[in-house]
Amino acid sequence: MFFRKDYATPGPGIDPDAPEKTGIARVVEILQIECVTLGKLNLLVLVCCLTVVMLPPAIFAMNQVVRKMMLDEPVTCFYDFRTAFKRDWKRGYAAFLLTVLPLLCGCCGVLFYLPRAVENPLLLGPLAVCLAAVLVVLLASPYFYGVLSTGRSVKESLRMALLLAAGKPLRGVLAAVCVYGMTLAAVLEFPISLVYMIVLGFSGPCFLANFFLRTVLRDYCPPVEAE
């Protein structure tokens, strides 16, 4: 069936006793199993985009499903997406607003102060604050979604995301480039990127970002149930 995966049927998988691969080998290993699921997941998010109000919980649900892939847990695309959407829609809105609003405010502040700071050095202070806000949001937001997926509260997840962004900035940069850079590039290249947007426009960047953050979240933010 389109939205179901039969885990009882023998087939390719990840041997639990085999040493974990890293880097590109690990990406390929997961994609061999979940590439079709990523395509289905992207279609589900695109459907939710038709009604803008459904986008925030859809993005959070997508991260929940991709997080299961990173943990080598069985994924049933439609069921897992629908369950996360219905159960965590409030957390989805919280994550979206706490990410988008500061980012928009910071970007608007940069655009406002940058040309004026050239003529008035006193405005370099507010410009620096806006630039710092944008940088913090870009680095912390991928961590924020990842930590939220472990079952922690919004407040605790936000605190841990900021700490991880400060302590592990390289992984945050890589995740931010995937989420924001790839999405921006696809939007700028539209309609050339139309096929990519339909197939992997949302789920692809989400998958790569979660891949870069997987070991950090595993070491510092295990699921609440496992603590």
C-alpha positions in Angstrom: 0.0 0.0 0.0 1.1 3.5 -0.7 1.3 4.7 2.9 2.3 1.5 4.6 5.5 -0.4 4.9 5.6 -4.1 5.8 8.4 -4.6 8.3 7.5 -8.3 8.7 8.7 -9.1 5.2 12.4 -9.9 4.9 14.3 -7.3 2.9 17.1 -4.7 3.0 17.6 -3.1 6.4 20.2 -2.0 8.9 21.8 -4.8 10.8 21.5 -3.8 14.5 24.7 -5.7 15.3 26.8 -4.0 12.6 29.0 -1.0 13.5 27.3 2.3 12.7 28.4 3.9 9.4 29.2 7.6 9.3 29.3 10.4 6.8 28.1 9.8 3.3 27.9 6.0 3.8 25.4 6.5 6.6 23.3 8.9 4.5 23.2 6.4 1.6 22.3 3.6 4.0 19.3 5.4 5.4 18.2 6.6 2.0 18.2 3.1 0.6 15.5 2.3 3.1 13.6 5.6 3.4 13.9 7.3 0.0 10.3 6.5 -1.0 9.0 7.5 2.5 10.7 10.9 2.1 8.9 11.4 -1.2 5.5 10.5 0.4 6.3 12.8 3.4 7.1 15.7 1.1 3.7 15.2 -0.7 1.9 15.3 2.7 3.6 18.6 3.6 2.8 20.1 0.2 -0.9 19.1 0.7 -0.8 20.9 4.1 0.7 24.0 2.4 -2.6 24.4 0.5 -4.0 25.7 3.7 -1.4 27.9 5.2 -2.6 27.4 8.8 -1.7 23.7 8.6 1.9 24.4 7.7 3.4 24.8 11.2 2.2 21.5 12.6 3.0 19.8 9.3 6.6 21.0 9.5 6.8 19.7 13.1 5.2 16.4 12.2 7.7 16.0 9.3 10.6 16.5 11.7 9.1 13.9 14.0 8.9 11.3 11.2 12.4 12.1 10.0 13.7 11.9 13.5 12.4 8.3 13.7 14.4 7.5 10.6 17.6 8.8 12.3 16.8 6.5 15.2 16.4 3.5 13.0 12.8 3.1 14.1 10.1 1.7 11.8 8.3 4.4 9.9 4.8 4.2 8.5 4.6 7.5 6.7 0.9 8.5 6.8 0.2 7.0 10.2 3.2 8.6 11.9 2.7 12.0 10.2 -1.0 12.1 11.1 -0.4 11.0 14.7 2.3 13.6 15.2 0.2 16.3 13.5 -2.9 15.6 15.7 -0.9 15.1 18.9 1.6 17.9 18.7 0.0 20.6 16.7 0.3 23.1 19.5 4.0 22.4 19.8 4.3 22.8 16.0 2.8 26.3 16.2 5.1 27.2 19.1 8.2 26.0 17.3 7.1 27.8 14.1 6.3 31.1 15.8 9.4 31.1 18.1 11.5 30.6 14.9 9.9 32.7 12.3 9.0 35.8 14.3 12.5 36.5 15.7 14.0 35.7 12.3 11.7 38.1 10.5 12.2 40.8 13.1 16.0 40.4 13.0 16.0 40.5 9.2 13.8 43.6 9.1 16.1 45.3 11.6 19.2 44.5 9.5 17.5 45.9 6.4 16.5 49.0 8.3 19.7 49.8 10.2 22.3 48.7 7.6 22.0 51.6 5.1 21.5 54.1 8.0 24.5 52.8 10.0 26.8 53.9 7.1 25.9 57.5 7.8 25.4 57.3 11.6 27.9 55.0 13.5 25.6 55.1 16.6 23.3 52.7 14.7 26.0 50.1 14.5 24.8 48.9 18.0 21.2 48.1 17.0 22.5 46.6 13.7 24.8 44.3 15.6 21.9 43.2 17.9 19.8 42.4 14.8 22.6 40.5 13.1 23.2 38.5 16.3 19.5 37.7 16.6 19.4 36.4 13.0 22.5 34.3 13.6 21.2 32.8 16.8 17.9 31.9 15.3 19.5 30.3 12.2 21.8 28.2 14.4 19.4 27.3 17.1 16.1 26.6 15.2 17.2 23.2 13.7 18.3 22.2 17.2 15.0 23.5 18.6 12.9 21.2 16.4 15.2 18.3 17.1 15.0 18.7 20.9 11.3 19.2 20.8 11.1 15.8 19.0 12.5 14.1 22.1 9.4 14.9 24.1 10.7 17.9 26.2 8.7 21.0 27.0 8.8 24.0 24.7 10.7 26.0 27.4 13.2 23.4 28.1 13.7 22.6 24.4 14.4 26.3 23.7 16.9 26.5 26.4 18.7 23.3 25.3 18.6 24.5 21.7 20.4 27.7 22.5 23.0 25.9 24.6 23.6 23.4 21.8 23.9 26.1 19.2 26.5 27.8 21.3 28.4 24.6 22.2 28.1 22.8 18.8 27.9 25.6 16.3 29.4 23.7 13.3 26.5 21.2 13.3 24.1 24.0 13.6 25.6 25.8 10.6 25.4 22.6 8.5 21.8 22.1 9.5 20.9 25.7 8.9 22.5 25.6 5.4 20.4 22.6 4.6 17.1 24.0 5.9 17.4 27.6 4.9 20.0 27.6 2.2 18.5 24.8 0.1 15.0 26.1 0.5 16.0 29.6 -0.5 17.9 28.3 -3.5 14.8 26.3 -4.6 12.6 29.3 -4.3 14.9 31.5 -6.2 15.2 29.0 -9.0 11.5 28.4 -9.3 9.9 27.2 -11.7 13.1 25.3 -12.7 13.1 23.7 -9.2 9.4 22.7 -9.4 10.1 18.9 -9.7 12.6 19.1 -6.8 10.0 21.0 -4.6 7.4 18.3 -5.3 9.7 15.4 -4.7 12.0 16.5 -1.9 11.6 20.3 -1.4 10.6 20.0 2.3 11.6 16.5 3.3 15.1 16.6 1.7 16.5 19.6 3.7 14.8 18.3 6.8 16.4 14.9 6.4 19.9 16.3 5.9 19.6 18.7 8.8 18.4 15.9 11.1 21.3 13.8 9.9 23.9 16.4 10.9 22.3 16.8 14.3 21.6 13.2 15.0 24.7 12.4 17.1 24.5 15.6 19.1 20.9 14.9 20.0 21.7 11.3 20.7 24.5 12.3 23.1 23.0 15.3 24.8 19.2 15.0 24.3 18.0 11.4 24.6 14.2 10.9 24.4 12.5 11.7 27.7 11.1 8.2 28.0 14.7 6.8 27.9 16.0 9.0 30.7 
